[in-house]
Amino acid sequence: MPKISDLKKEKISEHVLSVLLDKYPEPVFTAHIAQEIARDEEFIKKILDELKNKDLISLIDKNSKGLKYSRRARWRLSTKAYTAYSTSANNTNNTNNTNNNSFNLSSNSSTGNSLVKKD
């Protein structure tokens, strides 16, 4: 089996984080993540372990009754990573909103519809 480059591993890691972000704050099983990004579970488990070591995700190894899973694991984006992402996303949105030239379609009785710049 050919070795996967570090660049591809990083892109797959970003995709895993994206899946976890979409489901946040609900934990997701390894099998579901593997199915979402069309990779085998063992490879995804390695990626998840690397992300866990970087404190980007959290392992949940108990079910809702507090019993430890024997073979399964659920994963969740860490609060620290979620906060960093949401702060970054808000800053990006604010920057885009202030730099955007926004126009509205308004009705002008003499010429029909025209574009009017919003202030």
Jmol script that loads the backbone (N, CA, C; Angstrom):
load data "model"
ATOM      1  N   MET A   1       0.848  -1.178   0.000  1.00  0.00           N
ATOM      2  CA  MET A   1       0.000   0.000   0.000  1.00  0.00           C
ATOM      3  C   MET A   1       0.895   1.243   0.000  1.00  0.00           C
ATOM      4  N   PRO A   2       0.653   2.173  -0.912  1.00  0.00           N
ATOM      5  CA  PRO A   2       1.496   3.375  -0.969  1.00  0.00           C
ATOM      6  C   PRO A   2       1.286   4.279   0.242  1.00  0.00           C
ATOM      7  N   LYS A   3       2.352   4.979   0.589  1.00  0.00           N
ATOM      8  CA  LYS A   3       2.295   5.888   1.730  1.00  0.00           C
ATOM      9  C   LYS A   3       1.554   7.167   1.332  1.00  0.00           C
ATOM     10  N   ILE A   4       0.723   7.651   2.239  1.00  0.00           N
ATOM     11  CA  ILE A   4      -0.024   8.882   2.000  1.00  0.00           C
ATOM     12  C   ILE A   4       0.841  10.058   2.430  1.00  0.00           C
ATOM     13  N   SER A   5       0.926  11.062   1.594  1.00  0.00           N
ATOM     14  CA  SER A   5       1.775  12.215   1.891  1.00  0.00           C
ATOM     15  C   SER A   5       1.227  13.008   3.076  1.00  0.00           C
ATOM     16  N   ASP A   6       2.101  13.762   3.700  1.00  0.00           N
ATOM     17  CA  ASP A   6       1.702  14.580   4.846  1.00  0.00           C
ATOM     18  C   ASP A   6       0.666  15.626   4.452  1.00  0.00           C
ATOM     19  N   LEU A   7       0.792  16.153   3.246  1.00  0.00           N
ATOM     20  CA  LEU A   7      -0.167  17.147   2.768  1.00  0.00           C
ATOM     21  C   LEU A   7      -1.573  16.542   2.663  1.00  0.00           C
ATOM     22  N   LYS A   8      -1.655  15.322   2.124  1.00  0.00           N
ATOM     23  CA  LYS A   8      -2.957  14.661   2.004  1.00  0.00           C
ATOM     24  C   LYS A   8      -3.518  14.310   3.376  1.00  0.00           C
ATOM     25  N   LYS A   9      -2.645  13.881   4.293  1.00  0.00           N
ATOM     26  CA  LYS A   9      -3.108  13.584   5.654  1.00  0.00           C
ATOM     27  C   LYS A   9      -3.675  14.836   6.310  1.00  0.00           C
ATOM     28  N   GLU A  10      -3.020  15.959   6.073  1.00  0.00           N
ATOM     29  CA  GLU A  10      -3.492  17.212   6.653  1.00  0.00           C
ATOM     30  C   GLU A  10      -4.855  17.597   6.079  1.00  0.00           C
ATOM     31  N   LYS A  11      -5.034  17.413   4.786  1.00  0.00           N
ATOM     32  CA  LYS A  11      -6.326  17.720   4.159  1.00  0.00           C
ATOM     33  C   LYS A  11      -7.419  16.792   4.683  1.00  0.00           C
ATOM     34  N   ILE A  12      -7.091  15.523   4.876  1.00  0.00           N
ATOM     35  CA  ILE A  12      -8.064  14.580   5.428  1.00  0.00           C
ATOM     36  C   ILE A  12      -8.387  14.962   6.868  1.00  0.00           C
ATOM     37  N   SER A  13      -7.379  15.387   7.627  1.00  0.00           N
ATOM     38  CA  SER A  13      -7.604  15.840   9.002  1.00  0.00           C
ATOM     39  C   SER A  13      -8.546  17.034   9.027  1.00  0.00           C
ATOM     40  N   GLU A  14      -8.362  17.956   8.096  1.00  0.00           N
ATOM     41  CA  GLU A  14      -9.256  19.116   8.009  1.00  0.00           C
ATOM     42  C   GLU A  14     -10.682  18.685   7.692  1.00  0.00           C
ATOM     43  N   HIS A  15     -10.806  17.673   6.837  1.00  0.00           N
ATOM     44  CA  HIS A  15     -12.136  17.165   6.496  1.00  0.00           C
ATOM     45  C   HIS A  15     -12.789  16.514   7.719  1.00  0.00           C
ATOM     46  N   VAL A  16     -12.003  15.775   8.497  1.00  0.00           N
ATOM     47  CA  VAL A  16     -12.514  15.166   9.731  1.00  0.00           C
ATOM     48  C   VAL A  16     -13.000  16.259  10.680  1.00  0.00           C
ATOM     49  N   LEU A  17     -12.204  17.308  10.840  1.00  0.00           N
ATOM     50  CA  LEU A  17     -12.607  18.420  11.709  1.00  0.00           C
ATOM     51  C   LEU A  17     -13.877  19.084  11.189  1.00  0.00           C
ATOM     52  N   SER A  18     -14.012  19.158   9.887  1.00  0.00           N
ATOM     53  CA  SER A  18     -15.212  19.741   9.291  1.00  0.00           C
ATOM     54  C   SER A  18     -16.453  18.911   9.621  1.00  0.00           C
ATOM     55  N   VAL A  19     -16.318  17.596   9.548  1.00  0.00           N
ATOM     56  CA  VAL A  19     -17.440  16.708   9.891  1.00  0.00           C
ATOM     57  C   VAL A  19     -17.818  16.902  11.356  1.00  0.00           C
ATOM     58  N   LEU A  20     -16.818  16.968  12.232  1.00  0.00           N
ATOM     59  CA  LEU A  20     -17.093  17.149  13.660  1.00  0.00           C
ATOM     60  C   LEU A  20     -17.684  18.526  13.945  1.00  0.00           C
ATOM     61  N   LEU A  21     -17.263  19.529  13.211  1.00  0.00           N
ATOM     62  CA  LEU A  21     -17.810  20.874  13.387  1.00  0.00           C
ATOM     63  C   LEU A  21     -19.279  20.918  12.976  1.00  0.00           C
ATOM     64  N   ASP A  22     -19.612  20.230  11.893  1.00  0.00           N
ATOM     65  CA  ASP A  22     -21.005  20.195  11.435  1.00  0.00           C
ATOM     66  C   ASP A  22     -21.924  19.549  12.468  1.00  0.00           C
ATOM     67  N   LYS A  23     -21.409  18.583  13.211  1.00  0.00           N
ATOM     68  CA  LYS A  23     -22.216  17.852  14.195  1.00  0.00           C
ATOM     69  C   LYS A  23     -22.098  18.416  15.611  1.00  0.00           C
ATOM     70  N   TYR A  24     -21.239  19.407  15.821  1.00  0.00           N
ATOM     71  CA  TYR A  24     -20.977  19.942  17.158  1.00  0.00           C
ATOM     72  C   TYR A  24     -22.272  20.392  17.818  1.00  0.00           C
ATOM     73  N   PRO A  25     -22.518  20.105  19.081  1.00  0.00           N
ATOM     74  CA  PRO A  25     -21.683  19.468  20.093  1.00  0.00           C
ATOM     75  C   PRO A  25     -21.914  17.964  20.228  1.00  0.00           C
ATOM     76  N   GLU A  26     -22.660  17.371  19.309  1.00  0.00           N
ATOM     77  CA  GLU A  26     -22.942  15.941  19.391  1.00  0.00           C
ATOM     78  C   GLU A  26     -21.704  15.124  19.035  1.00  0.00           C
ATOM     79  N   PRO A  27     -21.423  14.070  19.808  1.00  0.00           N
ATOM     80  CA  PRO A  27     -20.293  13.204  19.469  1.00  0.00           C
ATOM     81  C   PRO A  27     -20.643  12.299  18.285  1.00  0.00           C
ATOM     82  N   VAL A  28     -19.631  11.927  17.516  1.00  0.00           N
ATOM     83  CA  VAL A  28     -19.826  11.130  16.307  1.00  0.00           C
ATOM     84  C   VAL A  28     -18.955   9.881  16.390  1.00  0.00           C
ATOM     85  N   PHE A  29     -19.511   8.738  15.987  1.00  0.00           N
ATOM     86  CA  PHE A  29     -18.751   7.495  15.986  1.00  0.00           C
ATOM     87  C   PHE A  29     -17.699   7.503  14.877  1.00  0.00           C
ATOM     88  N   THR A  30     -16.616   6.780  15.118  1.00  0.00           N
ATOM     89  CA  THR A  30     -15.532   6.662  14.149  1.00  0.00           C
ATOM     90  C   THR A  30     -16.062   6.159  12.809  1.00  0.00           C
ATOM     91  N   ALA A  31     -16.936   5.162  12.854  1.00  0.00           N
ATOM     92  CA  ALA A  31     -17.484   4.577  11.624  1.00  0.00           C
ATOM     93  C   ALA A  31     -18.246   5.614  10.805  1.00  0.00           C
ATOM     94  N   HIS A  32     -18.971   6.493  11.474  1.00  0.00           N
ATOM     95  CA  HIS A  32     -19.733   7.523  10.760  1.00  0.00           C
ATOM     96  C   HIS A  32     -18.789   8.519  10.077  1.00  0.00           C
ATOM     97  N   ILE A  33     -17.732   8.901  10.775  1.00  0.00           N
ATOM     98  CA  ILE A  33     -16.752   9.829  10.193  1.00  0.00           C
ATOM     99  C   ILE A  33     -16.100   9.184   8.972  1.00  0.00           C
ATOM    100  N   ALA A  34     -15.717   7.910   9.099  1.00  0.00           N
ATOM    101  CA  ALA A  34     -15.089   7.196   7.989  1.00  0.00           C
ATOM    102  C   ALA A  34     -16.033   7.112   6.793  1.00  0.00           C
ATOM    103  N   GLN A  35     -17.300   6.885   7.058  1.00  0.00           N
ATOM    104  CA  GLN A  35     -18.283   6.808   5.982  1.00  0.00           C
ATOM    105  C   GLN A  35     -18.469   8.172   5.310  1.00  0.00           C
ATOM    106  N   GLU A  36     -18.489   9.235   6.105  1.00  0.00           N
ATOM    107  CA  GLU A  36     -18.675  10.592   5.564  1.00  0.00           C
ATOM    108  C   GLU A  36     -17.574  10.983   4.585  1.00  0.00           C
ATOM    109  N   ILE A  37     -16.336  10.594   4.888  1.00  0.00           N
ATOM    110  CA  ILE A  37     -15.232  11.025   4.026  1.00  0.00           C
ATOM    111  C   ILE A  37     -14.656   9.887   3.188  1.00  0.00           C
ATOM    112  N   ALA A  38     -15.374   8.765   3.150  1.00  0.00           N
ATOM    113  CA  ALA A  38     -15.034   7.629   2.283  1.00  0.00           C
ATOM    114  C   ALA A  38     -13.606   7.125   2.491  1.00  0.00           C
ATOM    115  N   ARG A  39     -13.263   6.859   3.735  1.00  0.00           N
ATOM    116  CA  ARG A  39     -11.972   6.271   4.088  1.00  0.00           C
ATOM    117  C   ARG A  39     -12.220   5.110   5.041  1.00  0.00           C
ATOM    118  N   ASP A  40     -11.228   4.206   5.150  1.00  0.00           N
ATOM    119  CA  ASP A  40     -11.426   3.074   6.047  1.00  0.00           C
ATOM    120  C   ASP A  40     -11.276   3.510   7.505  1.00  0.00           C
ATOM    121  N   GLU A  41     -11.915   2.756   8.391  1.00  0.00           N
ATOM    122  CA  GLU A  41     -11.990   3.135   9.807  1.00  0.00           C
ATOM    123  C   GLU A  41     -10.628   3.155  10.498  1.00  0.00           C
ATOM    124  N   GLU A  42      -9.754   2.223  10.157  1.00  0.00           N
ATOM    125  CA  GLU A  42      -8.446   2.183  10.823  1.00  0.00           C
ATOM    126  C   GLU A  42      -7.622   3.427  10.511  1.00  0.00           C
ATOM    127  N   PHE A  43      -7.654   3.862   9.272  1.00  0.00           N
ATOM    128  CA  PHE A  43      -6.922   5.069   8.889  1.00  0.00           C
ATOM    129  C   PHE A  43      -7.512   6.287   9.600  1.00  0.00           C
ATOM    130  N   ILE A  44      -8.831   6.378   9.631  1.00  0.00           N
ATOM    131  CA  ILE A  44      -9.496   7.495  10.299  1.00  0.00           C
ATOM    132  C   ILE A  44      -9.189   7.465  11.792  1.00  0.00           C
ATOM    133  N   LYS A  45      -9.109   6.276  12.378  1.00  0.00           N
ATOM    134  CA  LYS A  45      -8.772   6.158  13.804  1.00  0.00           C
ATOM    135  C   LYS A  45      -7.388   6.748  14.069  1.00  0.00           C
ATOM    136  N   LYS A  46      -6.429   6.507  13.170  1.00  0.00           N
ATOM    137  CA  LYS A  46      -5.084   7.081  13.323  1.00  0.00           C
ATOM    138  C   LYS A  46      -5.136   8.606  13.245  1.00  0.00           C
ATOM    139  N   ILE A  47      -5.896   9.114  12.287  1.00  0.00           N
ATOM    140  CA  ILE A  47      -6.042  10.569  12.137  1.00  0.00           C
ATOM    141  C   ILE A  47      -6.690  11.153  13.392  1.00  0.00           C
ATOM    142  N   LEU A  48      -7.725  10.487  13.890  1.00  0.00           N
ATOM    143  CA  LEU A  48      -8.418  10.966  15.092  1.00  0.00           C
ATOM    144  C   LEU A  48      -7.482  10.976  16.298  1.00  0.00           C
ATOM    145  N   ASP A  49      -6.648   9.950  16.424  1.00  0.00           N
ATOM    146  CA  ASP A  49      -5.685   9.915  17.533  1.00  0.00           C
ATOM    147  C   ASP A  49      -4.687  11.069  17.436  1.00  0.00           C
ATOM    148  N   GLU A  50      -4.245  11.386  16.216  1.00  0.00           N
ATOM    149  CA  GLU A  50      -3.324  12.516  16.034  1.00  0.00           C
ATOM    150  C   GLU A  50      -4.001  13.831  16.418  1.00  0.00           C
ATOM    151  N   LEU A  51      -5.255  13.990  16.013  1.00  0.00           N
ATOM    152  CA  LEU A  51      -5.996  15.211  16.353  1.00  0.00           C
ATOM    153  C   LEU A  51      -6.241  15.302  17.860  1.00  0.00           C
ATOM    154  N   LYS A  52      -6.458  14.150  18.488  1.00  0.00           N
ATOM    155  CA  LYS A  52      -6.653  14.126  19.943  1.00  0.00           C
ATOM    156  C   LYS A  52      -5.370  14.561  20.650  1.00  0.00           C
ATOM    157  N   ASN A  53      -4.228  14.104  20.162  1.00  0.00           N
ATOM    158  CA  ASN A  53      -2.946  14.487  20.760  1.00  0.00           C
ATOM    159  C   ASN A  53      -2.673  15.983  20.620  1.00  0.00           C
ATOM    160  N   LYS A  54      -3.266  16.617  19.602  1.00  0.00           N
ATOM    161  CA  LYS A  54      -3.126  18.064  19.406  1.00  0.00           C
ATOM    162  C   LYS A  54      -4.206  18.842  20.160  1.00  0.00           C
ATOM    163  N   ASP A  55      -5.030  18.151  20.938  1.00  0.00           N
ATOM    164  CA  ASP A  55      -6.132  18.744  21.713  1.00  0.00           C
ATOM    165  C   ASP A  55      -7.170  19.447  20.840  1.00  0.00           C
ATOM    166  N   LEU A  56      -7.366  18.950  19.633  1.00  0.00           N
ATOM    167  CA  LEU A  56      -8.386  19.522  18.758  1.00  0.00           C
ATOM    168  C   LEU A  56      -9.725  18.802  18.893  1.00  0.00           C
ATOM    169  N   ILE A  57      -9.668  17.536  19.331  1.00  0.00           N
ATOM    170  CA  ILE A  57     -10.892  16.765  19.520  1.00  0.00           C
ATOM    171  C   ILE A  57     -10.839  16.031  20.848  1.00  0.00           C
ATOM    172  N   SER A  58     -11.999  15.559  21.291  1.00  0.00           N
ATOM    173  CA  SER A  58     -12.097  14.818  22.546  1.00  0.00           C
ATOM    174  C   SER A  58     -12.660  13.434  22.273  1.00  0.00           C
ATOM    175  N   LEU A  59     -12.120  12.445  22.956  1.00  0.00           N
ATOM    176  CA  LEU A  59     -12.606  11.076  22.862  1.00  0.00           C
ATOM    177  C   LEU A  59     -13.695  10.867  23.900  1.00  0.00           C
ATOM    178  N   ILE A  60     -14.797  10.294  23.480  1.00  0.00           N
ATOM    179  CA  ILE A  60     -15.867   9.928  24.404  1.00  0.00           C
ATOM    180  C   ILE A  60     -15.977   8.415  24.326  1.00  0.00           C
ATOM    181  N   ASP A  61     -15.560   7.745  25.403  1.00  0.00           N
ATOM    182  CA  ASP A  61     -15.536   6.287  25.379  1.00  0.00           C
ATOM    183  C   ASP A  61     -16.597   5.652  26.273  1.00  0.00           C
ATOM    184  N   LYS A  62     -17.588   6.441  26.686  1.00  0.00           N
ATOM    185  CA  LYS A  62     -18.688   5.916  27.500  1.00  0.00           C
ATOM    186  C   LYS A  62     -20.014   6.273  26.850  1.00  0.00           C
ATOM    187  N   ASN A  63     -20.994   5.393  27.045  1.00  0.00           N
ATOM    188  CA  ASN A  63     -22.314   5.695  26.500  1.00  0.00           C
ATOM    189  C   ASN A  63     -23.080   6.610  27.445  1.00  0.00           C
ATOM    190  N   SER A  64     -24.318   6.907  27.116  1.00  0.00           N
ATOM    191  CA  SER A  64     -25.100   7.857  27.914  1.00  0.00           C
ATOM    192  C   SER A  64     -25.405   7.335  29.318  1.00  0.00           C
ATOM    193  N   LYS A  65     -25.291   6.025  29.525  1.00  0.00           N
ATOM    194  CA  LYS A  65     -25.525   5.439  30.855  1.00  0.00           C
ATOM    195  C   LYS A  65     -24.240   5.347  31.673  1.00  0.00           C
ATOM    196  N   GLY A  66     -23.137   5.771  31.100  1.00  0.00           N
ATOM    197  CA  GLY A  66     -21.867   5.760  31.816  1.00  0.00           C
ATOM    198  C   GLY A  66     -21.075   4.478  31.656  1.00  0.00           C
ATOM    199  N   LEU A  67     -21.550   3.569  30.823  1.00  0.00           N
ATOM    200  CA  LEU A  67     -20.833   2.315  30.599  1.00  0.00           C
ATOM    201  C   LEU A  67     -19.794   2.507  29.499  1.00  0.00           C
ATOM    202  N   LYS A  68     -18.596   1.974  29.752  1.00  0.00           N
ATOM    203  CA  LYS A  68     -17.504   2.141  28.799  1.00  0.00           C
ATOM    204  C   LYS A  68     -17.733   1.255  27.573  1.00  0.00           C
ATOM    205  N   TYR A  69     -17.503   1.839  26.383  1.00  0.00           N
ATOM    206  CA  TYR A  69     -17.599   1.062  25.149  1.00  0.00           C
ATOM    207  C   TYR A  69     -16.461   0.052  25.102  1.00  0.00           C
ATOM    208  N   SER A  70     -16.742  -1.155  24.602  1.00  0.00           N
ATOM    209  CA  SER A  70     -15.678  -2.145  24.506  1.00  0.00           C
ATOM    210  C   SER A  70     -14.886  -1.997  23.206  1.00  0.00           C
ATOM    211  N   ARG A  71     -15.554  -1.631  22.118  1.00  0.00           N
ATOM    212  CA  ARG A  71     -14.864  -1.523  20.830  1.00  0.00           C
ATOM    213  C   ARG A  71     -15.128  -0.221  20.097  1.00  0.00           C
ATOM    214  N   ARG A  72     -16.051   0.538  20.538  1.00  0.00           N
ATOM    215  CA  ARG A  72     -16.446   1.741  19.808  1.00  0.00           C
ATOM    216  C   ARG A  72     -15.889   2.988  20.476  1.00  0.00           C
ATOM    217  N   ALA A  73     -15.880   4.054  19.718  1.00  0.00           N
ATOM    218  CA  ALA A  73     -15.460   5.349  20.267  1.00  0.00           C
ATOM    219  C   ALA A  73     -16.246   6.441  19.556  1.00  0.00           C
ATOM    220  N   ARG A  74     -16.586   7.459  20.321  1.00  0.00           N
ATOM    221  CA  ARG A  74     -17.231   8.636  19.741  1.00  0.00           C
ATOM    222  C   ARG A  74     -16.276   9.804  19.906  1.00  0.00           C
ATOM    223  N   TRP A  75     -16.375  10.747  18.991  1.00  0.00           N
ATOM    224  CA  TRP A  75     -15.456  11.875  18.964  1.00  0.00           C
ATOM    225  C   TRP A  75     -16.232  13.171  18.873  1.00  0.00           C
ATOM    226  N   ARG A  76     -15.658  14.201  19.453  1.00  0.00           N
ATOM    227  CA  ARG A  76     -16.302  15.505  19.475  1.00  0.00           C
ATOM    228  C   ARG A  76     -15.220  16.571  19.353  1.00  0.00           C
ATOM    229  N   LEU A  77     -15.528  17.636  18.667  1.00  0.00           N
ATOM    230  CA  LEU A  77     -14.613  18.765  18.569  1.00  0.00           C
ATOM    231  C   LEU A  77     -14.408  19.332  19.968  1.00  0.00           C
ATOM    232  N   SER A  78     -13.170  19.609  20.346  1.00  0.00           N
ATOM    233  CA  SER A  78     -12.920  20.152  21.683  1.00  0.00           C
ATOM    234  C   SER A  78     -13.501  21.558  21.786  1.00  0.00           C
ATOM    235  N   THR A  79     -13.844  21.943  22.993  1.00  0.00           N
ATOM    236  CA  THR A  79     -14.408  23.269  23.225  1.00  0.00           C
ATOM    237  C   THR A  79     -13.415  24.345  22.802  1.00  0.00           C
ATOM    238  N   LYS A  80     -12.153  24.109  23.098  1.00  0.00           N
ATOM    239  CA  LYS A  80     -11.092  25.055  22.730  1.00  0.00           C
ATOM    240  C   LYS A  80     -11.032  25.247  21.211  1.00  0.00           C
ATOM    241  N   ALA A  81     -11.100  24.147  20.465  1.00  0.00           N
ATOM    242  CA  ALA A  81     -11.053  24.229  19.002  1.00  0.00           C
ATOM    243  C   ALA A  81     -12.312  24.890  18.455  1.00  0.00           C
ATOM    244  N   TYR A  82     -13.467  24.563  19.027  1.00  0.00           N
ATOM    245  CA  TYR A  82     -14.720  25.163  18.563  1.00  0.00           C
ATOM    246  C   TYR A  82     -14.717  26.670  18.807  1.00  0.00           C
ATOM    247  N   THR A  83     -14.244  27.086  19.984  1.00  0.00           N
ATOM    248  CA  THR A  83     -14.179  28.510  20.311  1.00  0.00           C
ATOM    249  C   THR A  83     -13.240  29.237  19.351  1.00  0.00           C
ATOM    250  N   ALA A  84     -12.083  28.640  19.089  1.00  0.00           N
ATOM    251  CA  ALA A  84     -11.119  29.255  18.169  1.00  0.00           C
ATOM    252  C   ALA A  84     -11.715  29.374  16.773  1.00  0.00           C
ATOM    253  N   TYR A  85     -12.411  28.333  16.320  1.00  0.00           N
ATOM    254  CA  TYR A  85     -13.006  28.382  14.987  1.00  0.00           C
ATOM    255  C   TYR A  85     -14.114  29.420  14.916  1.00  0.00           C
ATOM    256  N   SER A  86     -14.995  29.439  15.907  1.00  0.00           N
ATOM    257  CA  SER A  86     -16.122  30.374  15.849  1.00  0.00           C
ATOM    258  C   SER A  86     -15.641  31.819  15.953  1.00  0.00           C
ATOM    259  N   THR A  87     -14.606  32.085  16.742  1.00  0.00           N
ATOM    260  CA  THR A  87     -14.038  33.429  16.830  1.00  0.00           C
ATOM    261  C   THR A  87     -13.434  33.825  15.490  1.00  0.00           C
ATOM    262  N   SER A  88     -12.708  32.902  14.875  1.00  0.00           N
ATOM    263  CA  SER A  88     -12.097  33.161  13.575  1.00  0.00           C
ATOM    264  C   SER A  88     -13.163  33.386  12.508  1.00  0.00           C
ATOM    265  N   ALA A  89     -14.210  32.584  12.524  1.00  0.00           N
ATOM    266  CA  ALA A  89     -15.285  32.721  11.536  1.00  0.00           C
ATOM    267  C   ALA A  89     -16.017  34.047  11.717  1.00  0.00           C
ATOM    268  N   ASN A  90     -16.245  34.462  12.956  1.00  0.00           N
ATOM    269  CA  ASN A  90     -16.917  35.739  13.202  1.00  0.00           C
ATOM    270  C   ASN A  90     -16.067  36.908  12.722  1.00  0.00           C
ATOM    271  N   ASN A  91     -14.767  36.851  12.971  1.00  0.00           N
ATOM    272  CA  ASN A  91     -13.877  37.920  12.512  1.00  0.00           C
ATOM    273  C   ASN A  91     -13.856  37.994  10.993  1.00  0.00           C
ATOM    274  N   THR A  92     -13.849  36.855  10.335  1.00  0.00           N
ATOM    275  CA  THR A  92     -13.861  36.819   8.878  1.00  0.00           C
ATOM    276  C   THR A  92     -15.162  37.396   8.345  1.00  0.00           C
ATOM    277  N   ASN A  93     -16.287  37.033   8.947  1.00  0.00           N
ATOM    278  CA  ASN A  93     -17.585  37.548   8.503  1.00  0.00           C
ATOM    279  C   ASN A  93     -17.670  39.053   8.701  1.00  0.00           C
ATOM    280  N   ASN A  94     -17.183  39.553   9.821  1.00  0.00           N
ATOM    281  CA  ASN A  94     -17.223  40.992  10.074  1.00  0.00           C
ATOM    282  C   ASN A  94     -16.366  41.749   9.066  1.00  0.00           C
ATOM    283  N   THR A  95     -15.206  41.216   8.741  1.00  0.00           N
ATOM    284  CA  THR A  95     -14.329  41.850   7.764  1.00  0.00           C
ATOM    285  C   THR A  95     -14.992  41.869   6.396  1.00  0.00           C
ATOM    286  N   ASN A  96     -15.610  40.764   6.008  1.00  0.00           N
ATOM    287  CA  ASN A  96     -16.281  40.693   4.707  1.00  0.00           C
ATOM    288  C   ASN A  96     -17.458  41.657   4.644  1.00  0.00           C
ATOM    289  N   ASN A  97     -18.188  41.804   5.734  1.00  0.00           N
ATOM    290  CA  ASN A  97     -19.349  42.693   5.740  1.00  0.00           C
ATOM    291  C   ASN A  97     -18.946  44.157   5.615  1.00  0.00           C
ATOM    292  N   THR A  98     -17.841  44.553   6.223  1.00  0.00           N
ATOM    293  CA  THR A  98     -17.437  45.957   6.158  1.00  0.00           C
ATOM    294  C   THR A  98     -16.781  46.294   4.828  1.00  0.00           C
ATOM    295  N   ASN A  99     -16.169  45.318   4.180  1.00  0.00           N
ATOM    296  CA  ASN A  99     -15.503  45.573   2.908  1.00  0.00           C
ATOM    297  C   ASN A  99     -16.403  45.336   1.705  1.00  0.00           C
ATOM    298  N   ASN A 100     -17.584  44.800   1.925  1.00  0.00           N
ATOM    299  CA  ASN A 100     -18.505  44.482   0.839  1.00  0.00           C
ATOM    300  C   ASN A 100     -19.206  45.733   0.342  1.00  0.00           C
ATOM    301  N   ASN A 101     -19.322  45.879  -0.938  1.00  0.00           N
ATOM    302  CA  ASN A 101     -20.182  46.922  -1.492  1.00  0.00           C
ATOM    303  C   ASN A 101     -21.547  46.294  -1.672  1.00  0.00           C
ATOM    304  N   SER A 102     -22.480  46.621  -0.804  1.00  0.00           N
ATOM    305  CA  SER A 102     -23.795  46.005  -0.835  1.00  0.00           C
ATOM    306  C   SER A 102     -24.748  46.848  -1.646  1.00  0.00           C
ATOM    307  N   PHE A 103     -25.498  46.191  -2.471  1.00  0.00           N
ATOM    308  CA  PHE A 103     -26.492  46.869  -3.291  1.00  0.00           C
ATOM    309  C   PHE A 103     -27.840  46.200  -3.102  1.00  0.00           C
ATOM    310  N   ASN A 104     -28.893  46.995  -3.131  1.00  0.00           N
ATOM    311  CA  ASN A 104     -30.260  46.494  -3.076  1.00  0.00           C
ATOM    312  C   ASN A 104     -30.957  46.831  -4.369  1.00  0.00           C
ATOM    313  N   LEU A 105     -31.866  45.975  -4.756  1.00  0.00           N
ATOM    314  CA  LEU A 105     -32.705  46.268  -5.910  1.00  0.00           C
ATOM    315  C   LEU A 105     -33.909  47.033  -5.394  1.00  0.00           C
ATOM    316  N   SER A 106     -34.044  48.282  -5.789  1.00  0.00           N
ATOM    317  CA  SER A 106     -35.179  49.076  -5.313  1.00  0.00           C
ATOM    318  C   SER A 106     -35.996  49.555  -6.493  1.00  0.00           C
ATOM    319  N   SER A 107     -37.215  49.881  -6.217  1.00  0.00           N
ATOM    320  CA  SER A 107     -38.113  50.332  -7.274  1.00  0.00           C
ATOM    321  C   SER A 107     -37.987  51.840  -7.449  1.00  0.00           C
ATOM    322  N   ASN A 108     -37.799  52.253  -8.675  1.00  0.00           N
ATOM    323  CA  ASN A 108     -37.748  53.671  -9.002  1.00  0.00           C
ATOM    324  C   ASN A 108     -38.879  53.913  -9.996  1.00  0.00           C
ATOM    325  N   SER A 109     -39.813  54.774  -9.637  1.00  0.00           N
ATOM    326  CA  SER A 109     -41.034  54.933 -10.432  1.00  0.00           C
ATOM    327  C   SER A 109     -40.781  55.437 -11.844  1.00  0.00           C
ATOM    328  N   SER A 110     -39.761  56.261 -12.050  1.00  0.00           N
ATOM    329  CA  SER A 110     -39.569  56.840 -13.380  1.00  0.00           C
ATOM    330  C   SER A 110     -38.808  55.915 -14.327  1.00  0.00           C
ATOM    331  N   THR A 111     -37.859  55.123 -13.796  1.00  0.00           N
ATOM    332  CA  THR A 111     -37.033  54.308 -14.688  1.00  0.00           C
ATOM    333  C   THR A 111     -37.203  52.818 -14.470  1.00  0.00           C
ATOM    334  N   GLY A 112     -38.087  52.424 -13.605  1.00  0.00           N
ATOM    335  CA  GLY A 112     -38.216  51.003 -13.299  1.00  0.00           C
ATOM    336  C   GLY A 112     -37.280  50.628 -12.174  1.00  0.00           C
ATOM    337  N   ASN A 113     -36.764  49.405 -12.212  1.00  0.00           N
ATOM    338  CA  ASN A 113     -35.872  48.935 -11.149  1.00  0.00           C
ATOM    339  C   ASN A 113     -34.465  49.464 -11.352  1.00  0.00           C
ATOM    340  N   SER A 114     -33.815  49.821 -10.258  1.00  0.00           N
ATOM    341  CA  SER A 114     -32.425  50.265 -10.328  1.00  0.00           C
ATOM    342  C   SER A 114     -31.689  49.811  -9.084  1.00  0.00           C
ATOM    343  N   LEU A 115     -30.381  49.756  -9.192  1.00  0.00           N
ATOM    344  CA  LEU A 115     -29.556  49.374  -8.055  1.00  0.00           C
ATOM    345  C   LEU A 115     -29.242  50.600  -7.224  1.00  0.00           C
ATOM    346  N   VAL A 116     -29.449  50.474  -5.921  1.00  0.00           N
ATOM    347  CA  VAL A 116     -29.166  51.570  -5.001  1.00  0.00           C
ATOM    348  C   VAL A 116     -28.200  51.048  -3.962  1.00  0.00           C
ATOM    349  N   LYS A 117     -27.105  51.768  -3.742  1.00  0.00           N
ATOM    350  CA  LYS A 117     -26.101  51.356  -2.772  1.00  0.00           C
ATOM    351  C   LYS A 117     -26.629  51.527  -1.364  1.00  0.00           C
ATOM    352  N   LYS A 118     -26.437  50.464  -0.541  1.00  0.00           N
ATOM    353  CA  LYS A 118     -26.808  50.528   0.870  1.00  0.00           C
ATOM    354  C   LYS A 118     -25.714  51.218   1.649  1.00  0.00           C
ATOM    355  N   ASP A 119     -26.094  52.035   2.635  1.00  0.00           N
ATOM    356  CA  ASP A 119     -25.097  52.678   3.500  1.00  0.00           C
ATOM    357  C   ASP A 119     -25.031  51.997   4.831  1.00  0.00           C
TER     358      ASP A 119
END
end "model"
wireframe off; spacefill off
backbone 0.3
color backbone group
